Amino acid sequence: MNFLEKLDFLLKQKNMNKLQLSKATGIPYTTIDSFYKKGYDNIKLSTLLKLSNYFQCTLDYLVDDDAAKKETEIPENTKILAELYEVAQTLSEKEQLYLLDTIKSLKKLLNEKDKHTP
């Protein structure tokens, strides 16, 4: 799969279009649209990083055409992490820290439960 095929796949996974991706990532719509019209040979690293962070995938996956053979589909938990990221972005920094502490506490509680479960 090439970059555009992967981008289309990732967009489909999130049920979104190029405009929604632009708004979610801060990448100008014209930049995203130009990938399809003019190509993506000179794509900026900063743009790739935004896409990688948003879709929770590696840079290798985005840019290496052979990565599709190594990584044929996005792990299921990536969808959950992406949704969690989207929700967290809407929170204030204080609320994000509270959410992080809550997740860490829950993880600790679940680990303790696992230790006591035969």
N, C-alpha and C positions, 0 to 999 in steps of 0.2 A: 504494500500500500504506500502511496506517496503522501506527502503532507496534506494535500487537499482532500484526499480520500479519508485520511485520519480525522481531519477537521470536520468533515461532513459526518463521519461516524460519531464523533464526540458530540456534535450538535444534536444529532438524532437521539443519542442516549439521554440528553437533557431536555429533549423536546423544545428546542429553541432555534431561532433563526439568527442571521448575521447581525441584525440590528440589536437584538436582545443581548447577544454576545458582546457587542460594542459597549452597550450600557453597563453590563456586568463587570467588564474587565477594564474599562477606560481606554480601550484601544479604539481610535477613530473608525467609524463605519467605513470611510473611504479606504482606509488601510486594509481592512478585512476584505472589502469588495475587490480591491485591486489584486489580491492574491489570485482571485478567480479570473480577472480580466487581463492582468499583465504578468502574472507569475509571482513566484515567491522566492526566487533565487537570492535576492538581497534582503531578506527579512532581517530586521534588527533583533539582536539578542534580547533586548528589553521586551520586545513584543513576544518573543518565544517564551520568555520567563513568565510573562503575564498569563499566557495561554496554559503553560505547564502548571502554574500555581492554581489557576482557576479549575482546570480539569483534573488536577491531582494526578498528573502523569509525569513521566520523566522527559527531559529534553531529548534524550535518545529516541524515545518513542515517537516524538513529533518529527524529528529531522532525519532519522535513519530509516530509509525505505525497507531495510532488512529487519528492522525492529518488529514489524508486523509478524514475521515468522517466529520471532522469539516471544512475542507478547501479543497473542492473537486477539485477546479481548481484555477490556478493563475489568479488574477485580470488582466483584459485587460490592464490597465495602466502599469502593471509591464513590459510588453514587451517594451513599450515606454520608461520607465525609464531605462531599461537595455540598450536600444539602445543609449539613451542620455549619459549614463555612459560610454559606449564604445567610443563614439565620444569624450567625455570630457577627457578621458585618453590619447588621442592623442595630446591634447593641452598642451602648456606650462602652468606653474602656473599662469602667468599673463593673458593668454588667458582664463583660467578657471575662474579666478576672474571676468574678463570682462563678460563672459557668465553668471555667477551667478548674477552679477549686472543687466544684461539685462533681465534675467528671472524675477528677483524681480521687476524691473520697469514695465515690461509687466503685471505681476500679479496685481500690484497696479493700473495700467491703466485700466485693465479689471474689477477690483473691483469697481473703480469709475464709469465706464460705467454701471455696473449692478445697482448701486445706483440710477442712473438717468433714468433707463429704467423702464417704468411702468409695 
